[in-house]
Amino acid sequence: MKINAAATQLHTSAWTLRYYEEIGVLAPVARISGMRDYQPADLARIREILDLRACGVTLDEIKRFLRLDSSADQRQLLATQAADLRDQITELTATLGRLETKIATLPERRLVANGAD
């Protein structure tokens, strides 16, 4: 499958696929007459990468994840990501609470047209 067809099927861009290959997140894809030829295994790997990105895992962490030999090590990396995400949720929840308090405690103001009540 050519790059544009693969990108369309994966709901991403050809640029993204080239970039992932360029930075080493994705292994070089086999080529036919100089053009990338994506195989089912390539598409499965890209789906995994895109899913990890959607979960907030950085590209550097994805590179590490894909190079880890054991499921236990991969699980630990993802558990760390999950803990970081829980911390962010806690912080965002507190921030939202403060914002909602500010909204609720703002005084009502009447609009005055042409300086008259």
N, C-alpha and C positions, 0 to 999 in steps of 0.2 A: 504494500500500500504506500502510495506517495505521501509526502509530508502534508500537503494541504488536505487530503482526504483523512489522514490520521488526526490532524488538528481539529477538523470538523467533527469527526466521530468522538473525540475526547473533550469537545467544548473548550478548546484552548486555541492558541495561535501557533502558526508555523514558527514565528519568532521565538516563542517560549520553548518550543521543542529544540530549536537550534541552540538557544542559550543554555538549556539544561545540558546538552551534549558538550557545548563549549567549556562550561565550568566544571564538568566532570560529575554532575549529579546523575546523568544518564550516560551509559556506556555508548561508544560510537556505534551508530546503526549501520548495518550492512548496506552497501551501495551497489546499484546496478547501473552501469553506464554513467557513473558519477552522481546518481540521484539516490537519496535515501529510500530504502525499501523496508518499511515497518512490518514486522512479523507479529503474530499474536502475542508472543512473549514480550516483545518491546512494548506493545500496547498495555499489557498487564502491568509491567513495571511503571509505565508512565501514569497509569491510573493510581497506582500506589503512591507515587510521588505527588500527584495532584491532590490526593486525599490527605496526605500528611500536610501539605501546604494549607489546605482548607482548615485543618486543625490548628494552624498557627505555628507549625514546626518550621524553623528557618531552613534555608537551603544548606547551610553548613551542618546543621543537625541531621538533615536528611542524608547528606553524604555519609556522616558517621553511622547513622542507622543502617544504611544499606551495606556498609562495610563490616558491620558486626557479624560475627559468626554464630553467636548463640541467641536463641529466643529470649533467654533470661536477660542478656545485656540489652537487647532491643526493648524488652518490657521495661527495664529500668529507665532507659532514655525516655520512653513515652510516659512513664509514671512521673518523671521529673517535669515533663511538659504539662501534664495534667495538674500537678501541684502548683506550677506557675500560673496556670489558667485559673485555678481556684482562688489564688491570691488576687489576681486581677478582678475577678468577679466580686470578691469581698470589698475591694477598694472602690469599684464602680458602684456597688450597691450603697455604700456609705456616701459617696459623692451624690448619687441620685437622691438619697434621703435629705441631704443638706439643701440641694436645689429645690426639692419639693417643699421644704420648710420655708425657704425664702419666698417661693411663689405664694404660699398660703398666708404669709405674714405681711405681704406688701399691702400698704394702705390703698383703699379705693380712691380714685381721683375722678372728679367730674371734668368733662371737657367743657371749656368755656368758649362759646362762639362769639367772635367780634368783641371780646372783652365784657360781654354782658352775661349775667346768669340766666 
